Amino acid sequence: MATVDARPWGRPHMSATTGVPPFTSAERFGHDALGPIMAEFSLRLWLALRFFPHREDATVLFCARGGLRLKQVYERFLARTGLPSPIRAETLMVSRLVAARTCVTEPGEALLSELGREFAGRPMAEVAFALAQRPGVQLSAHWDAPFEAGRFVRLLRGADSGADLIRQAVADQDALFRRHLQARTGGREHVILCDTGLYGSTVRLLRDGIPDRHWLCLQFARSNYKRLATPHFDCTLGLSVQSDTYKPWDRRTAALRFWQLIEAVLEPNLPSVRTFANPGPNEEPRSNLEIPDWQARLGEDDHGLFTGLLAYLDRLDGTALARIEDEAVLGWRRLRRAVVWPGPDDIATLSLPDRSRDFGRSERVTQFASGSSVRARRAMTIRDSLWREGAIMRMFPRTGCAGLLAIELVQTGRALRAATRGRLGGAAVRGGAPS
C-alpha cells in the first residue's frame, strides 16, 4: 500500500515506491508564492465587484489572454470559498491590436502614442499591415518611411487604393469585434475589464474608441512603465500592485522587476487575438484564439508554476478567508526574495520560454539576451534581459551577489528621489507657488 505524506499544499506526495513524482520546484513556488498572491487578488476583486454601485447593469469581462486564466483562478477561488459571484463574468477576446482598431476612424492621442511606442523607427507600412492583418495590400513608397503620427494619419486617410483597402480591412474587423463585445455584455452599459496589467493600454484604447460605454479596468497590477499620458488611470486600478517604480521597502513592487513572470504564468499557450471570423449574421464572431479545444489548454502547464498555484486554491475552503491576507504576506516575501535575490534554484525554477512581441507582430522576445565573453557586451546582455537579476546570476554564479546589491542600491536611490519629488510636488500644490 502506498504511503502518503499530507503536505501543507494539499496535494498528496506519494512515496518513491509508487512511481508518482512529488511537486517540482516550479510547482512548489507556484503553490507557496503565487497561490497566496492570487488568492488575495481574487478576494480583492470579489470585494471590488461586490460593492460596485451598478451591478445590475454591469458585466465583468476577463481579457484574453492573461485574463482567461485570471477568470479560471477567480472562479475556482469562489467555488472553494463559497462566495457568490456579484456580477456576471464573461471572457472577452481582445488585445491591444483589436482595441486599437476601434480608434482608427478618429485617431487620437490614445492610438497614436501607443503606435508610436510600439513601432518606433519601424516603417508605417508595418503598422498598417498589423492593424489590417492584410499583408498582401500594395502600398505606395510613402508608407516605407519610419512611423510619424501626423504623417501616418494623412496616409491612412489618403485616396489611393492601398489606403482604402487598409481602412476597409480595419473597419470590417472592428465591426466583428463590436458584435462580439455586444454579445458578451448583453447590452449592459457598464463594462468592467479584468486583466493582468500593467499600463492598461486596452482600456485606454477602448474608452477612446467606444465612448458610449462606462469603462472600468481592474488589473492585477497598474504601473506607468511606458511613461505616457495616463488619463485612463481614473478608471484603472491595480488590485495587488499599484506603483510606477520598484520600491525596495514595498515587497509587492518586486513584481515590477520581473513582470514577465506574472504574464508567463497567467498567459496560456494560445495565440494573441488578431482577427475575427464572421460565421453568419446571427452568430457571434469567433477569434483566431478560439482554436479547437482552446478551453482545455487554459489548464495546461508545461513549466509547473500554474499547476502549483491551482493546487493552493484547491485546498481553500470557507474558513480560509480569515488567513488569506497573512498567507499573501508570506507569498509576496517569497516572490521578492526569488526575483530580487535569486539563487541557482530560482534561476532554474523561473527560467521561462520565449515570449511573443504581440500587437500583430511575429518577433519573439527572450528572457535572457544572448551572452558574450566580452565584458562590455556582457553588461549589454544584462541590460537587455527581461530579468536582469536572473541574468547576472546566470552569468556570474559566484560573484553575482555583488551585482544584485549594486542593482538594489541603484533602485533604492531612484525610488527615494521619486518619493522626494512627489512629496515636494504635493507640498507645492498645497502651499501654492512660491513668490
DADA-V632534 format. One line per field, one symbol per residue. ss: DSSP state (a for helix, b for strand, c for the rest). Layout:
ss: ???
This chain:
ss: cccbbcccccccbbcaaaccccccaaaaaaaaaaaaaaaaaaaaaaaaaaccccaaabbbbbbccaaaaaaaaaaaaaaaacccccccbbbbcccaaaaaacccccccaaaaaaaaaaccccbaaaaaaaaaccccccccaaaacbccaaaaaaaaccccaaaaaaaaaaaaaaaaaaaaaaaaaccccbbbbbbcccccaaaaaaaaaccccbbbbbbbbbccccccccaaaaabbbbbbbccccccccaaaaaaaaaaaaaaaacccccccccbbccccccccbbcccccccaaaaacccccaaaaaaaaaacccaaaaacaaaaaaaaaaaaaaaaacccaaaaaacccccbbbbccbbbbbcccccccccaaaaaaaaaacccaaaaaaaaccccaaaaaaaaaaaaaaaaaaaaaaaaaaaaaaaacccc
